[in-house]
Amino acid sequence: MRDTGKTIEAYLPLAMPIPRMAAAEKYLRRAARAATPYMMVAPAIWSLCVFVVYPILYMIWLSAFRWDMIGPKIYVGLGNFAELFSNPDFYVVMGNTFRFMFFSVSISIVGALLLAVYLKAKTRTNAILQSFIFTPYIISMVSVAFMWVWLMNSEYGLLNFILGKAGASGVRWLEDASVAMYSMIIVAVWKGLGYNVIILISAMHAIPNQLYEAAALDNTKPLKTFFRITLPMISPTLFFLTLMNIIAAFKVFEQVALMTGGGPINATNTLVFDIYQFGFKFYQLGYASAQGVVLMALIAVCTAAYFGALARRVHYGGEA
């Protein structure tokens, strides 16, 4: 071999970039691997920020202004909240909202629990009944509202026709201020009951059969079996369903808008429908935003109170 006179040290600078490039490539691969989960959730996070976080922050900011969507925004600080809490109609609306929430959720959950116990057996008849009960849930609220407006019409409605045939006097279901809210509750329960029943039946079917066999060997009465086995085992599902029903009841809008328009005499006006009226009918965006902030805080407080009161009573199968 021809001797060039160069020592091995002369070739070291040429060889050094190779391990450096390997280290850099290894670092990039590690960084890419670490960034992959964040890249996967980035579209969801972006959507959450754009369609949830930003509207909430904008609503809170807008609640400090008086704005009619045409003229300039006028800063009023907490003026909208002061006006809101000094308005007696606001407390009527809050009372309507809480009444609707309490009765609709209570009746729906208790009724669903009783029906689920009755229909949990896997028979053909029960499967047909479950389908009938679930059908109202998949019908749009627009169709449901128009159907019940016809059924509850005080002059030619089917309900008053049946009452007349039975010898009873007709009821002004949607025109009487003392009855209208309870009519709305009936419709809400009728529509949402089927969903709760199906979810609870699924939870009951997931209970290990060995527990019921052990209870039968001990000659445990059915009512005691329900409270000692069935109810604790479905308590996570019941906890979730009740919370979702509470939040949905606070946000009721379509039913009120289509059936009564908040009347008669403000008897069925709820908080979300009132927000809609002030925001898009009276063009008081700042006042409506203040109502939105109150609604958000109300749902947060009720959810926290619900968790604080009942979360520890929920039984999870993995707990000792």
C-alpha positions as CSV (number, residue, x, y, z in Angstrom):
1,M,0.0,0.0,0.0
2,R,1.2,3.4,-0.8
3,D,2.3,5.5,2.2
4,T,0.9,8.9,2.1
5,G,2.6,10.0,5.2
6,K,-0.7,10.7,7.1
7,T,-1.2,9.4,10.6
8,I,-4.5,8.0,11.8
9,E,-5.2,11.2,13.7
10,A,-5.5,12.9,10.4
11,Y,-8.6,10.9,9.5
12,L,-10.4,11.4,12.9
13,P,-12.1,14.6,11.9
14,L,-13.6,12.9,8.9
15,A,-15.0,10.1,11.1
16,M,-16.4,12.3,13.9
17,P,-19.6,13.4,12.1
18,I,-20.9,9.9,11.8
19,P,-21.6,9.3,15.5
20,R,-22.8,12.8,15.8
21,M,-25.3,12.2,13.0
22,A,-26.4,9.0,14.6
23,A,-27.0,10.7,17.9
24,A,-28.9,13.5,16.2
25,E,-31.1,11.0,14.3
26,K,-31.7,9.1,17.6
27,Y,-32.7,12.3,19.3
28,L,-35.1,13.2,16.5
29,R,-36.7,9.8,16.6
30,R,-37.1,10.1,20.3
31,A,-38.6,13.5,20.0
32,A,-41.0,12.4,17.2
33,R,-42.0,9.4,19.4
34,A,-42.7,11.7,22.3
35,A,-44.6,14.2,20.2
36,T,-46.8,11.6,18.5
37,P,-49.5,11.4,21.2
38,Y,-49.8,15.2,21.3
39,M,-50.1,15.3,17.5
40,M,-52.9,12.7,17.6
41,V,-54.9,14.7,20.1
42,A,-54.1,18.1,18.6
43,P,-57.2,18.3,16.3
44,A,-59.5,17.5,19.3
45,I,-57.7,20.0,21.5
46,W,-57.9,22.6,18.7
47,S,-61.6,22.0,18.3
48,L,-62.2,22.1,22.0
49,C,-60.4,25.5,22.3
50,V,-62.2,27.0,19.3
51,F,-65.7,25.7,19.9
52,V,-65.8,25.5,23.7
53,V,-63.0,27.4,25.5
54,Y,-63.1,30.5,23.3
55,P,-66.9,31.0,23.4
56,I,-66.9,30.7,27.1
57,L,-64.1,33.3,27.5
58,Y,-65.8,35.5,25.0
59,M,-69.1,35.2,26.9
60,I,-67.5,36.2,30.2
61,W,-65.8,39.1,28.5
62,L,-68.9,40.2,26.8
63,S,-70.9,40.1,30.0
64,A,-69.0,43.3,31.1
65,F,-70.4,45.3,28.1
66,R,-73.7,46.6,26.9
67,W,-74.0,45.8,23.2
68,D,-76.9,45.5,20.7
69,M,-74.9,43.9,17.9
70,I,-75.1,47.2,15.9
71,G,-73.5,50.0,17.9
72,P,-70.2,50.0,19.8
73,K,-69.7,48.0,22.9
74,I,-70.2,50.1,26.1
75,Y,-68.2,48.9,29.1
76,V,-70.4,48.6,32.2
77,G,-68.4,46.3,34.4
78,L,-70.7,44.3,36.7
79,G,-73.7,46.4,35.6
80,N,-75.3,43.6,33.7
81,F,-75.1,41.3,36.8
82,A,-76.5,44.1,39.0
83,E,-79.4,44.5,36.6
84,L,-79.9,40.8,36.4
85,F,-80.1,40.1,40.1
86,S,-82.4,43.1,40.7
87,N,-84.9,41.9,38.1
88,P,-87.7,40.0,39.8
89,D,-88.5,38.1,36.5
90,F,-85.0,36.5,36.7
91,Y,-86.0,34.8,40.0
92,V,-89.2,33.5,38.4
93,V,-87.2,32.1,35.5
94,M,-84.7,30.5,38.0
95,G,-87.6,29.0,39.9
96,N,-89.1,27.6,36.7
97,T,-85.7,26.1,35.7
98,F,-85.2,24.4,39.1
99,R,-88.8,23.1,39.2
100,F,-88.4,21.6,35.7
101,M,-85.1,20.1,36.6
102,F,-86.2,18.6,39.9
103,F,-89.4,17.0,38.8
104,S,-88.3,15.9,35.3
105,V,-85.1,14.2,36.6
106,S,-86.7,12.7,39.7
107,I,-89.6,11.2,37.8
108,S,-87.5,10.1,34.9
109,I,-84.8,8.3,37.0
110,V,-87.2,6.7,39.4
111,G,-89.6,5.6,36.6
112,A,-86.7,4.3,34.5
113,L,-85.4,2.3,37.5
114,L,-88.8,0.7,38.1
115,L,-89.3,-0.1,34.4
116,A,-85.7,-1.5,34.1
117,V,-86.4,-3.9,37.0
118,Y,-89.6,-5.0,35.4
119,L,-88.2,-5.4,31.9
120,K,-84.7,-6.7,32.6
121,A,-85.7,-10.3,31.9
122,K,-84.5,-11.4,28.4
123,T,-87.8,-12.3,26.8
124,R,-89.3,-11.5,23.4
125,T,-92.2,-9.5,25.0
126,N,-89.7,-7.4,27.1
127,A,-87.6,-6.7,24.0
128,I,-90.7,-5.4,22.1
129,L,-91.6,-3.2,25.1
130,Q,-88.1,-1.9,25.3
131,S,-88.2,-0.9,21.7
132,F,-91.5,1.0,22.2
133,I,-90.2,2.8,25.3
134,F,-87.0,3.8,23.5
135,T,-88.7,5.0,20.3
136,P,-89.6,8.5,21.7
137,Y,-85.9,9.2,22.5
138,I,-84.8,8.9,18.8
139,I,-87.6,11.2,17.6
140,S,-86.6,14.8,17.1
141,M,-87.8,17.3,19.7
142,V,-89.4,19.3,16.9
143,S,-91.7,16.4,16.0
144,V,-92.3,15.6,19.7
145,A,-93.2,19.2,20.5
146,F,-95.7,19.5,17.6
147,M,-97.3,16.2,18.4
148,W,-97.8,17.0,22.1
149,V,-99.1,20.5,21.3
150,W,-101.8,18.8,19.3
151,L,-102.5,16.2,22.0
152,M,-102.7,18.9,24.7
153,N,-104.8,21.4,22.7
154,S,-107.6,22.5,25.0
155,E,-110.2,22.6,22.3
156,Y,-109.6,19.7,20.0
157,G,-106.7,17.8,21.6
158,L,-106.8,14.0,22.1
159,L,-106.2,14.2,25.8
160,N,-109.2,16.4,26.5
161,F,-111.3,14.2,24.1
162,I,-110.4,11.2,26.2
163,L,-111.2,13.1,29.4
164,G,-114.5,14.2,28.0
165,K,-115.4,10.6,27.1
166,A,-114.6,9.6,30.7
167,G,-116.9,12.3,32.0
168,A,-114.1,14.6,33.3
169,S,-113.7,18.2,32.4
170,G,-111.0,19.3,30.0
171,V,-107.6,20.7,31.1
172,R,-105.9,23.7,29.7
173,W,-102.6,21.9,29.5
174,L,-100.5,24.7,27.9
175,E,-102.7,27.7,28.5
176,D,-103.1,27.5,32.3
177,A,-100.1,29.0,34.2
178,S,-100.6,26.6,37.0
179,V,-100.5,23.5,34.8
180,A,-98.3,24.4,31.8
181,M,-95.0,23.6,33.6
182,Y,-96.2,20.2,34.6
183,S,-97.3,19.5,31.1
184,M,-93.8,20.3,29.9
185,I,-92.4,17.9,32.5
186,I,-94.7,15.2,31.2
187,V,-93.3,15.6,27.7
188,A,-89.7,15.7,28.9
189,V,-90.1,12.5,30.9
190,W,-91.9,10.8,28.1
191,K,-89.1,11.6,25.6
192,G,-86.2,10.8,27.8
193,L,-87.5,7.8,29.8
194,G,-86.6,5.2,27.2
195,Y,-82.9,6.1,27.1
196,N,-82.6,5.8,30.9
197,V,-84.4,2.5,30.9
198,I,-82.2,0.9,28.2
199,I,-79.0,2.1,30.0
200,L,-80.1,0.8,33.3
201,I,-81.2,-2.6,31.9
202,S,-77.7,-2.9,30.3
203,A,-76.1,-2.2,33.7
204,M,-78.4,-4.8,35.3
205,H,-77.4,-7.4,32.8
206,A,-73.7,-6.8,33.6
207,I,-74.2,-7.8,37.3
208,P,-72.7,-11.3,37.9
209,N,-75.4,-13.9,38.2
210,Q,-73.5,-15.6,41.1
211,L,-74.6,-12.7,43.4
212,Y,-78.3,-13.5,42.8
213,E,-77.6,-17.2,43.2
214,A,-76.0,-16.6,46.5
215,A,-79.0,-14.4,47.6
216,A,-81.4,-17.1,46.5
217,L,-79.5,-19.7,48.6
218,D,-79.9,-17.5,51.6
219,N,-83.6,-17.1,50.9
220,T,-83.2,-13.3,50.6
221,K,-86.4,-11.4,49.8
222,P,-86.6,-9.7,46.3
223,L,-86.8,-6.2,47.8
224,K,-83.7,-6.8,50.0
225,T,-81.9,-8.3,47.0
226,F,-82.6,-5.2,45.0
227,F,-81.3,-2.8,47.7
228,R,-78.3,-5.0,48.7
229,I,-77.2,-6.2,45.2
230,T,-78.9,-4.6,42.3
231,L,-78.9,-1.0,43.4
232,P,-75.2,-0.9,44.6
233,M,-74.0,-2.7,41.5
234,I,-75.7,-0.2,39.1
235,S,-74.9,2.8,41.2
236,P,-72.1,4.1,38.9
237,T,-74.5,4.0,36.0
238,L,-77.3,5.6,38.0
239,F,-74.9,8.3,39.2
240,F,-73.9,9.1,35.6
241,L,-77.4,9.1,34.3
242,T,-78.7,11.4,37.0
243,L,-75.9,13.9,36.4
244,M,-76.5,13.9,32.7
245,N,-80.2,14.4,33.2
246,I,-79.6,17.3,35.6
247,I,-77.4,19.1,33.1
248,A,-79.8,18.4,30.2
249,A,-82.7,19.8,32.3
250,F,-80.8,23.0,33.0
251,K,-80.2,23.5,29.3
252,V,-83.8,22.8,28.0
253,F,-84.6,25.1,25.1
254,E,-86.3,23.5,22.1
255,Q,-89.3,22.2,24.1
256,V,-90.0,25.6,25.6
257,A,-89.5,27.5,22.4
258,L,-91.7,25.2,20.3
259,M,-94.5,24.4,22.8
260,T,-95.2,27.5,24.9
261,G,-92.7,30.2,24.0
262,G,-92.1,30.7,27.8
263,G,-95.8,31.4,28.5
264,P,-98.4,31.7,29.7
265,I,-97.4,34.6,31.9
266,N,-93.8,33.5,32.0
267,A,-94.8,30.2,33.7
268,T,-92.6,28.0,31.5
269,N,-89.8,30.4,30.8
270,T,-86.4,28.8,31.6
271,L,-83.0,30.2,31.8
272,V,-81.7,29.1,28.4
273,F,-84.8,30.3,26.7
274,D,-84.5,33.6,28.5
275,I,-80.9,33.9,27.3
276,Y,-82.1,33.3,23.8
277,Q,-84.8,36.0,24.1
278,F,-82.5,38.7,25.5
279,G,-79.7,37.8,23.1
280,F,-81.5,37.3,19.8
281,K,-84.9,38.9,20.2
282,F,-84.2,42.0,22.4
283,Y,-80.5,42.3,21.2
284,Q,-79.1,42.7,24.7
285,L,-76.0,40.6,24.2
286,G,-74.3,41.8,27.4
287,Y,-77.3,41.0,29.6
288,A,-77.7,37.6,27.9
289,S,-74.0,36.9,28.4
290,A,-74.4,37.7,32.1
291,Q,-77.2,35.1,32.2
292,G,-75.0,32.6,30.5
293,V,-72.2,33.1,33.1
294,V,-74.8,32.6,35.8
295,L,-76.0,29.4,34.1
296,M,-72.5,28.1,33.8
297,A,-71.7,28.8,37.4
298,L,-75.0,27.3,38.4
299,I,-74.3,24.0,36.6
300,A,-70.8,23.9,38.0
301,V,-72.0,24.4,41.6
302,C,-74.8,21.9,41.2
303,T,-72.4,19.3,39.7
304,A,-69.8,19.9,42.5
305,A,-72.5,19.6,45.2
306,Y,-73.8,16.4,43.5
307,F,-70.4,14.9,43.4
308,G,-69.7,15.9,47.0
309,A,-73.0,14.5,48.3
310,L,-73.2,11.2,46.3
311,A,-69.8,10.3,44.8
312,R,-68.7,8.4,47.9
313,R,-71.9,6.4,48.0
314,V,-71.2,5.0,44.5
315,H,-70.1,1.3,44.6
316,Y,-67.4,0.2,42.1
317,G,-66.9,-3.5,41.6
318,G,-63.1,-3.2,42.0
319,E,-63.3,-1.7,45.5
320,A,-62.8,-3.8,48.5
